[in-house]
């Protein structure tokens, strides 16, 4: 008759609970969720990109202008700020370089 130690029993229980959690987390399968076989993966990804895309104006309004994210008209606003602060005329380009 073999006597099992409490540490061994707790270890087996922990391992079993981790395995059952993974099984439950993946939706009852250890291979992940099942994709729809009738939908082409490329068209699904293209749809997701179009569906999730935001206009640049909305992004700039939420995040603000930073080092590499500029809203339309940034060059003119920048030139105006520099002129007000330092009195220097900055040439502006018609198109943004970013």
C-alpha positions in Angstrom: 0.0 0.0 0.0 1.6 3.3 -1.2 1.1 6.4 0.9 0.9 9.6 -1.1 2.2 12.8 0.4 0.0 15.9 0.7 2.5 17.8 -1.5 2.1 15.2 -4.3 -1.7 15.3 -4.1 -1.7 19.2 -4.2 0.7 19.1 -7.2 -1.6 16.7 -9.1 -4.6 18.8 -8.3 -2.9 22.0 -9.5 -1.8 20.3 -12.7 -5.3 19.0 -13.3 -6.9 22.4 -12.6 -4.5 24.1 -15.0 -5.4 21.5 -17.7 -9.1 22.0 -17.1 -8.8 25.8 -17.2 -7.0 25.6 -20.5 -9.7 23.3 -21.9 -12.5 25.7 -20.6 -10.6 28.8 -21.8 -10.3 27.5 -25.4 -14.0 26.8 -25.7 -14.0 23.1 -24.9 -11.1 22.2 -27.3 -7.4 22.4 -26.9 -7.0 23.6 -30.5 -8.6 27.1 -30.0 -11.8 28.4 -31.4 -13.1 26.9 -34.7 -13.0 29.2 -37.7 -15.8 29.2 -40.2 -14.6 27.1 -43.1 -16.9 28.8 -45.6 -15.2 32.2 -45.2 -12.0 33.0 -47.0 -9.3 34.2 -44.5 -8.0 36.9 -46.8 -11.4 38.5 -47.3 -12.1 38.2 -43.6 -8.9 40.1 -42.7 -9.7 42.8 -45.4 -13.1 43.2 -44.0 -11.7 43.5 -40.5 -9.2 46.2 -41.6 -11.9 48.2 -43.3 -14.3 47.8 -40.4 -11.8 48.9 -37.8 -10.1 51.8 -39.7 -10.6 55.3 -38.4 -10.2 58.6 -40.1 -6.9 60.5 -39.3 -8.9 63.5 -38.0 -10.5 61.3 -35.3 -7.2 59.7 -34.3 -5.5 63.1 -34.0 -8.4 64.5 -32.0 -8.2 61.6 -29.5 -4.4 61.4 -29.3 -3.3 64.9 -30.1 -0.5 65.9 -32.4 2.8 64.3 -31.6 6.2 63.8 -33.2 4.9 62.0 -36.3 1.1 62.3 -36.2 -0.1 65.6 -37.7 -3.5 66.7 -38.6 -4.2 68.6 -41.9 -3.1 72.2 -41.7 -0.3 71.4 -39.2 2.3 73.3 -41.2 0.3 76.5 -41.1 -0.5 76.2 -37.4 3.2 75.5 -36.7 4.4 78.5 -38.7 1.8 80.7 -36.8 3.0 79.5 -33.4 6.6 80.1 -34.2 5.9 83.5 -35.6 3.9 84.4 -32.4 6.5 83.0 -30.1 9.8 84.0 -31.8 8.8 86.5 -34.5 10.3 84.3 -37.2 8.6 83.7 -40.6 8.7 80.0 -41.4 8.1 79.0 -45.0 5.2 76.6 -45.2 4.7 73.9 -47.8 1.4 73.1 -49.3 1.4 69.4 -48.4 2.4 67.7 -45.2 5.5 65.6 -45.3 4.2 62.9 -42.9 
